[in-house]
């Protein structure tokens, strides 16, 4: 089981909306296969279904370590099924899943339309239930509302207990916020937490996102946020283990080693007994245990717990590498290099070779770096959040969503984050526009290489998606991005997004994605204020060798601009105009260039004198220049 240890019953806040689901889940974990089989939990996105599902597995393993517990998102299950079909390994696939004692499958609403997979699941469920194995499933809707599913499978899914999880009430939301503050060591005033709890946020994920926003603001300002400021800040509403090739032989061998360990336990040091049990277990899982066997030969006890933890971490890493490699090349599934914790480096190299045939995901533009990004009040919070992401990728703000009007520097800051992550040691950072992301998927669909397209993005250390609003209305792209988001987020990878508007205002975006975006930190970048406009002009002129005195910069900074792009466009226009005129760039020249003359039609009435009547007709206009005494007559041609 690869879900995080933080997903436990004791870290889950229980309220009226989830009490029945939690009680049923705990009963299943304490007596797998005996009650509520299958247990089907449904509810909207962000309400804790995945947490509860993982808690079942964690608790079951704590009570009975010998149990084979397997957690899988439905997307993972689908990928493994397709890999087995393409590789002719269906019998191995079936043996693996039939050996599971507790099967936990997330997001089964994606069963829709997958007829071959439905038949395989029906066969698997029948086998597991027939042998007393436990099945727990989650979905965003009850079984009967999952469209285009075999009635036999619907009947099987509905044959146990179906429970729902609803939105938490005020008291539960407040308890969740307090628990989050305690867990993360955050100092937030009690009245602020109460105000946050009163917001009509649709799920727990967005509640955490609102708390992130408050904490980020406190860090920026260096002082605690007051409850009266909460509304403005957050914009709330309202007052696998894999089976060995021969399971029977592996089980007998593991039992044999276990018997030996038990027989000599009385005459062998306790630490050697622990290592012998670990060796038996991991050999039964199909992994080489040379490092543990060598430790058994030491004259004195090593740090046994540290050694076992390191070994287990290496195994988890190998499993992740194998999943990524087999997605790129199904023939790599089960490769021996992924069975030796002492060959992690070789496994990573094999993964790199598997991905080498693909075009790597787009990287950040090396010209857009943090050092050239001007910081002011309009973007300061976004910059602080971006710096925090670089300092602790995947740990604090993931996803980080930066939104604002076009040309305010979102893309520059996004690429700057990507370049900083690469400089800090990240191996693969994907920085791609959402429209390009969608076009890549369409190309992969046409060429039949979707599995390779997925693999190149799932192998990244950080995903930076620009203009995420371009995903609106693209159903297949949103589905792929949803699974990619879950994969990367579940592995602690960093995700940064930009958008023209806040996630809650994005039209054409599925609610499950909107909820995940809101669950991170959402910050805005506003149009540049005077100080930032002045700094942008100064930087551009300086980088292009154009002398600009303080008076000119002050004048230009006071001129309104919708965004940074408009500021830079004005600077370029002034330089070109000064070069053509052959004059130095000063305030007077800038005023003449940027402030157009007043254009007056002379058709009616005609002045009685001052200008020859021949010049004054319906085809002529007079330009009045405010700073020049005189008029320019222009004939319209």
Secondary structure as UniProt FT lines:
FT   TURN            5..6
FT   HELIX           9..11
FT   TURN            16..18
FT   HELIX           19..30
FT   TURN            32..34
FT   STRAND          39..42
FT   TURN            45..46
FT   HELIX           49..63
FT   TURN            65..66
FT   STRAND          69..73
FT   HELIX           74..87
FT   HELIX           90..98
FT   STRAND          102..106
FT   HELIX           108..111
FT   TURN            112..113
FT   HELIX           115..130
FT   TURN            131..132
FT   STRAND          134..139
FT   HELIX           143..145
FT   HELIX           151..157
FT   STRAND          161..164
FT   HELIX           170..184
FT   HELIX           190..198
FT   HELIX           204..221
FT   HELIX           227..229
FT   HELIX           230..234
FT   HELIX           247..264
FT   TURN            265..267
FT   HELIX           270..284
FT   TURN            285..286
FT   HELIX           290..296
FT   HELIX           304..328
FT   HELIX           330..332
FT   TURN            333..334
FT   HELIX           336..339
FT   HELIX           341..343
FT   HELIX           344..356
FT   TURN            366..367
FT   HELIX           370..372
FT   TURN            377..379
FT   HELIX           380..391
FT   TURN            392..395
FT   STRAND          400..403
FT   TURN            406..407
FT   HELIX           410..423
FT   TURN            424..425
FT   STRAND          429..433
FT   HELIX           434..447
FT   HELIX           450..458
FT   STRAND          462..466
FT   HELIX           468..471
FT   TURN            472..473
FT   HELIX           475..490
FT   TURN            491..492
FT   STRAND          494..499
FT   HELIX           503..505
FT   TURN            507..508
FT   HELIX           511..518
FT   STRAND          521..524
FT   HELIX           530..543
FT   TURN            544..545
FT   HELIX           550..558
FT   HELIX           564..581
FT   HELIX           587..594
FT   STRAND          598..601
FT   HELIX           613..615
FT   TURN            618..619
FT   STRAND          620..624
FT   TURN            626..627
FT   STRAND          631..635
//
